[in-house]
């Protein structure tokens, strides 16, 4: 524990001592008037008890005044506990990649809810999100500001649940009129890979790729070409598809692409899906690097100031007893 404003307390203490010395200096008084036979009065038991009580009260008053003054000075000096934090940051990046085409609109709100549960389970990973249809839009870049991430995801979920009347609507921004087709799956995956930053750093990079893989247009990259780009960038793809009774050609292709990148394919209808995705991502090797150190000052004035308040109350009580 340290006293941040110790110098202020020292100055006030010196001033207090100087004031006491100045006002308590003995002053010249008139000669005392002798009283005959005063010894008879001072020898009375009642007089001695009264003088003893007054002496004890005066000593207690002086003691409380000193303790109150010291407590006040300690509070003014701002006692604090200073902690230097040097956190480690995990070098894991996770890009949430969401298909917002027409065939996915019935699932996107639930997928965004699943994304929020994913974020709640992460600890230290940087999170970003890209949405795509005919073209891709970066909803938010990679960040470790989880409060911001949760706000963006909640706004997007509201947008899909209310069909754009509330929250954030990404449908129109991913379907510009000058681009033909929709649900360009390969292009969407390539855009998500491109949105990883710090490419000169050795980081673990993963994509949670939510799509039904229902292509409706002519993409620049088919899904297999997009998978090659992901492999070259050392990005694992964990595909997350809507629930289906039978394994379709689309889900088989997603599984093949995920396996090629070192990821896995999941069904969003499974109760254990979120747990499995988190375990897979957090099990990847990721180096830890010291984050930027910062200092936290924990103010602790409550005890000395509290003692000063109680001491002041005691001063008033004892002063009253001394005069009575």
C-alpha positions as CSV (number, residue, x, y, z in Angstrom):
1,X,0.0,0.0,0.0
2,X,1.2,3.5,-0.8
3,X,0.2,7.1,0.1
4,X,-0.2,8.9,-3.2
5,X,-0.5,12.4,-1.7
6,X,1.8,11.8,1.2
7,X,3.4,15.2,0.7
8,X,0.0,16.9,1.3
9,X,-0.5,15.1,4.5
10,X,3.0,16.0,5.6
11,X,2.4,19.7,4.9
12,X,-1.0,19.7,6.8
13,X,0.7,17.9,9.8
14,X,3.4,20.6,10.0
15,X,0.8,23.3,9.9
16,X,-1.3,21.6,12.6
17,X,1.8,21.3,14.9
18,X,2.7,25.0,14.3
19,X,-0.9,26.0,15.1
20,X,-1.0,24.1,18.3
21,X,2.3,25.5,19.4
22,X,1.3,29.1,18.6
23,X,-2.1,28.9,20.4
24,X,-0.9,26.9,23.4
25,X,2.0,29.2,24.3
26,X,1.9,30.3,28.0
27,X,0.7,33.9,28.3
28,X,1.4,36.3,31.1
29,X,-1.3,36.2,33.7
30,X,-2.1,38.2,36.8
31,X,-0.8,37.0,40.1
32,X,-2.8,34.3,41.7
33,X,-4.9,35.1,44.7
34,X,-3.9,32.9,47.7
35,X,-6.8,31.0,49.3
36,X,-6.5,30.0,52.9
37,X,-7.0,26.4,54.0
38,X,-7.5,25.1,50.3
39,X,-5.8,21.9,51.3
40,X,-9.0,20.9,53.2
41,X,-11.0,21.1,50.0
42,X,-8.4,19.2,47.8
43,X,-8.2,16.4,50.4
44,X,-11.9,15.6,50.1
45,X,-12.6,12.2,48.4
46,X,-15.3,13.7,46.2
47,X,-12.9,16.4,45.0
48,X,-10.2,13.9,44.2
49,X,-12.7,11.7,42.3
50,X,-13.8,14.7,40.3
51,X,-10.2,15.7,39.4
52,X,-9.3,12.1,38.5
53,X,-12.4,11.8,36.2
54,X,-11.5,15.2,34.6
55,X,-7.9,14.1,34.1
56,X,-9.0,10.8,32.4
57,X,-11.5,12.6,30.3
58,X,-9.0,15.2,29.2
59,X,-6.4,12.5,28.3
60,X,-9.0,10.5,26.4
61,X,-10.0,13.7,24.5
62,X,-6.5,14.4,23.6
63,X,-6.0,10.8,22.4
64,X,-9.1,10.9,20.3
65,X,-8.1,14.2,18.8
66,X,-4.7,12.8,17.9
67,X,-6.2,9.6,16.3
68,X,-8.8,11.6,14.5
69,X,-6.1,13.9,13.1
70,X,-3.9,11.0,12.0
71,X,-6.8,9.2,10.4
72,X,-7.8,12.4,8.5
73,X,-4.3,12.9,7.3
74,X,-4.1,9.3,6.2
75,X,-7.3,9.7,4.2
76,X,-6.1,12.9,2.6
77,X,-2.9,11.2,1.7
78,X,-5.0,8.9,-0.5
79,X,-3.9,5.4,0.5
80,X,-4.0,3.1,-2.5
81,X,-3.0,-0.3,-3.7
82,X,-1.2,-0.1,-7.0
83,X,-1.3,-3.1,-9.3
84,X,0.6,-3.5,-12.6
85,X,-1.2,-5.9,-14.9
86,X,0.7,-7.5,-17.8
87,X,-2.0,-9.7,-19.5
88,X,-1.3,-12.4,-22.0
89,X,-3.3,-12.3,-25.2
90,X,-4.1,-15.5,-27.1
91,X,-3.1,-15.4,-30.7
92,X,-6.4,-17.0,-31.9
93,X,-8.6,-15.3,-34.4
94,X,-12.2,-16.4,-35.2
95,X,-14.2,-15.1,-38.1
96,X,-17.9,-15.6,-38.0
97,X,-19.0,-16.0,-41.7
98,X,-22.8,-15.9,-42.2
99,X,-24.7,-16.6,-45.4
100,X,-27.7,-14.2,-45.5
101,X,-29.2,-15.3,-48.8
102,X,-32.9,-15.9,-49.2
103,X,-32.7,-19.7,-48.4
104,X,-31.0,-18.9,-45.1
105,X,-33.2,-16.1,-43.8
106,X,-35.3,-18.5,-41.7
107,X,-32.1,-19.7,-39.9
108,X,-30.0,-16.6,-39.6
109,X,-31.6,-15.3,-36.4
110,X,-31.0,-18.7,-34.7
111,X,-27.4,-18.8,-36.1
112,X,-26.7,-15.3,-34.7
113,X,-28.0,-16.5,-31.3
114,X,-25.6,-19.4,-31.6
115,X,-22.8,-17.0,-32.5
116,X,-23.6,-15.1,-29.3
117,X,-23.3,-18.3,-27.3
118,X,-20.0,-19.0,-29.0
119,X,-18.7,-15.5,-28.0
120,X,-19.8,-16.1,-24.4
121,X,-17.6,-19.2,-24.3
122,X,-14.5,-17.7,-25.8
123,X,-11.8,-16.1,-23.6
124,X,-9.2,-13.9,-25.3
125,X,-9.8,-14.8,-28.9
126,X,-10.3,-12.0,-31.4
127,X,-13.7,-12.1,-33.0
128,X,-14.9,-10.7,-36.4
129,X,-18.0,-11.2,-38.6
130,X,-18.5,-11.1,-42.3
131,X,-22.0,-11.6,-43.9
132,X,-22.4,-12.5,-47.6
133,X,-25.0,-13.1,-50.3
134,X,-24.3,-11.8,-53.8
135,X,-21.4,-9.8,-52.2
136,X,-19.8,-9.8,-48.8
137,X,-19.9,-7.1,-46.1
138,X,-17.7,-6.9,-43.0
139,X,-20.1,-6.5,-40.1
140,X,-17.2,-5.8,-37.7
141,X,-13.4,-6.4,-37.9
142,X,-11.5,-8.7,-35.6
143,X,-11.6,-7.4,-32.1
144,X,-11.3,-8.5,-28.5
145,X,-13.9,-6.0,-27.4
146,X,-16.6,-8.6,-26.5
147,X,-19.1,-6.0,-25.4
148,X,-19.1,-4.5,-28.8
149,X,-19.3,-7.9,-30.5
150,X,-22.3,-8.9,-28.4
151,X,-24.0,-5.6,-29.3
152,X,-23.5,-6.1,-33.0
153,X,-24.7,-9.7,-32.9
154,X,-27.8,-8.8,-30.9
155,X,-28.6,-6.0,-33.3
156,X,-28.2,-8.3,-36.3
157,X,-30.3,-11.0,-34.6
158,X,-33.1,-8.4,-34.1
159,X,-32.8,-7.4,-37.7
160,X,-33.4,-11.0,-38.9
161,X,-36.1,-11.8,-36.4
162,X,-38.1,-8.6,-37.4
163,X,-37.3,-8.8,-41.1
164,X,-35.4,-5.6,-40.9
165,X,-38.0,-3.5,-39.0
166,X,-35.7,-3.4,-36.0
167,X,-32.0,-3.9,-35.4
168,X,-29.6,-4.2,-38.3
169,X,-30.7,-5.4,-41.7
170,X,-27.9,-6.9,-43.8
171,X,-30.1,-8.2,-46.6
172,X,-30.1,-5.1,-48.8
173,X,-26.3,-4.4,-48.4
174,X,-25.3,-7.9,-49.5
175,X,-27.6,-7.8,-52.6
176,X,-26.7,-4.7,-54.6
177,X,-28.7,-4.3,-57.9
178,X,-25.5,-4.2,-60.1
179,X,-24.4,-7.7,-59.1
180,X,-26.3,-10.7,-60.4
181,X,-27.0,-14.0,-58.7
182,X,-27.2,-14.7,-55.0
183,X,-25.8,-17.1,-52.4
184,X,-22.3,-17.0,-53.9
185,X,-20.9,-19.5,-51.4
186,X,-17.3,-19.7,-52.7
187,X,-17.0,-15.9,-53.0
188,X,-18.3,-15.5,-49.5
189,X,-15.7,-17.9,-48.0
190,X,-12.9,-16.1,-49.9
191,X,-14.1,-12.7,-48.5
192,X,-14.0,-14.2,-45.0
193,X,-10.5,-15.5,-45.4
194,X,-9.4,-12.1,-46.8
195,X,-10.8,-10.3,-43.8
196,X,-8.1,-11.7,-41.5
197,X,-5.5,-9.1,-40.6
198,X,-1.9,-9.3,-39.2
199,X,-1.0,-11.8,-41.9
200,X,2.7,-11.5,-41.1
201,X,2.0,-12.9,-37.6
202,X,1.9,-16.5,-36.6
203,X,-1.7,-16.8,-35.4
204,X,-4.4,-19.5,-35.2
205,X,-7.2,-18.6,-37.6
206,X,-10.6,-20.2,-37.8
207,X,-13.8,-19.5,-39.7
208,X,-17.3,-20.6,-38.4
209,X,-18.9,-20.9,-41.8
210,X,-22.8,-20.9,-41.5
211,X,-24.4,-21.7,-44.8
212,X,-26.8,-24.2,-46.5
213,X,-24.5,-24.3,-49.5
214,X,-27.4,-23.6,-51.9
215,X,-25.6,-21.8,-54.8
216,X,-27.8,-19.6,-57.0
217,X,-25.5,-17.7,-59.4
218,X,-22.1,-17.7,-61.1
219,X,-19.4,-17.0,-58.4
220,X,-15.8,-16.0,-59.1
221,X,-14.6,-18.8,-56.9
222,X,-16.4,-22.2,-56.5
223,X,-16.3,-23.7,-53.0
224,X,-13.4,-26.0,-53.7
225,X,-11.3,-23.1,-55.0
226,X,-12.2,-21.1,-51.9
227,X,-11.1,-24.1,-49.8
228,X,-7.7,-24.0,-51.5
229,X,-7.3,-20.3,-50.7
230,X,-8.2,-21.1,-47.0
231,X,-5.6,-23.9,-46.9
232,X,-2.9,-21.6,-48.4
233,X,-3.8,-19.0,-45.7
234,X,-3.7,-21.7,-43.0
235,X,-7.3,-21.0,-42.0
236,X,-9.5,-23.8,-40.6
237,X,-13.1,-23.8,-41.7
238,X,-15.8,-25.1,-39.3
239,X,-18.9,-25.3,-41.4
240,X,-22.3,-24.9,-39.7
241,X,-25.3,-26.0,-41.7
242,X,-29.1,-25.9,-41.0
243,X,-30.5,-29.2,-39.7
244,X,-31.6,-31.8,-42.2
245,X,-32.9,-35.3,-41.9
246,X,-30.8,-36.7,-44.7
247,X,-27.2,-35.9,-45.6
248,X,-27.5,-33.9,-48.8
249,X,-25.0,-33.3,-51.5
250,X,-24.5,-29.7,-50.1
251,X,-23.6,-30.9,-46.6
252,X,-21.3,-33.5,-48.0
253,X,-19.4,-30.8,-49.9
254,X,-19.2,-28.7,-46.8
255,X,-17.8,-31.6,-44.8
256,X,-15.2,-32.2,-47.5
257,X,-14.1,-28.6,-47.6
258,X,-14.0,-28.4,-43.8
259,X,-11.9,-31.6,-43.6
260,X,-9.5,-30.3,-46.2
261,X,-8.8,-27.2,-44.1
262,X,-8.4,-29.1,-40.9
263,X,-11.8,-28.1,-39.6
264,X,-15.0,-30.0,-39.2
265,X,-18.7,-29.8,-40.3
266,X,-21.4,-29.4,-37.7
267,X,-25.2,-29.5,-37.7
268,X,-26.7,-26.4,-36.0
269,X,-29.6,-28.6,-34.8
270,X,-27.3,-30.6,-32.4
271,X,-27.4,-29.6,-28.7
272,X,-23.7,-30.1,-28.4
273,X,-22.6,-28.2,-31.5
274,X,-21.5,-25.0,-29.7
275,X,-19.5,-27.0,-27.1
276,X,-17.8,-29.0,-29.9
277,X,-16.9,-25.9,-32.0
278,X,-15.4,-24.1,-28.9
279,X,-13.4,-27.1,-27.9
280,X,-12.1,-27.6,-31.5
281,X,-11.0,-23.9,-31.8
282,X,-9.5,-23.6,-28.3
283,X,-7.6,-26.9,-28.7
284,X,-5.6,-25.4,-31.6
285,X,-2.0,-24.5,-30.8
286,X,-1.8,-20.8,-30.1
287,X,1.1,-18.8,-28.7
288,X,0.7,-16.4,-25.9
289,X,2.2,-13.0,-26.1
290,X,2.4,-10.3,-23.3
291,X,-0.2,-7.7,-23.8
292,X,0.4,-4.0,-23.2
293,X,1.0,-3.6,-19.4
294,X,-1.2,-1.1,-17.6
295,X,-1.4,0.1,-14.0
296,X,-4.6,-0.1,-11.8
297,X,-4.9,2.1,-8.8
298,X,-7.2,0.8,-6.1
299,X,-8.2,3.6,-3.8
300,X,-8.6,2.6,-0.2
301,X,-9.6,5.7,1.8
302,X,-12.6,4.2,3.4
303,X,-11.0,2.9,6.6
304,X,-9.0,6.0,7.6
305,X,-11.8,8.4,6.7
306,X,-14.3,6.2,8.5
307,X,-12.2,6.3,11.7
308,X,-11.9,10.1,11.3
309,X,-15.7,10.4,11.3
310,X,-16.1,8.3,14.4
311,X,-13.2,10.1,16.0
312,X,-14.8,13.5,15.4
313,X,-18.0,12.3,17.0
314,X,-16.0,11.1,20.0
315,X,-14.3,14.5,20.2
316,X,-17.7,16.3,20.5
317,X,-18.8,13.8,23.2
318,X,-15.7,14.0,25.3
319,X,-15.5,17.8,24.9
320,X,-19.0,18.1,26.3
321,X,-18.1,15.8,29.2
322,X,-15.0,17.8,29.9
323,X,-16.9,21.1,30.2
324,X,-19.8,19.6,32.2
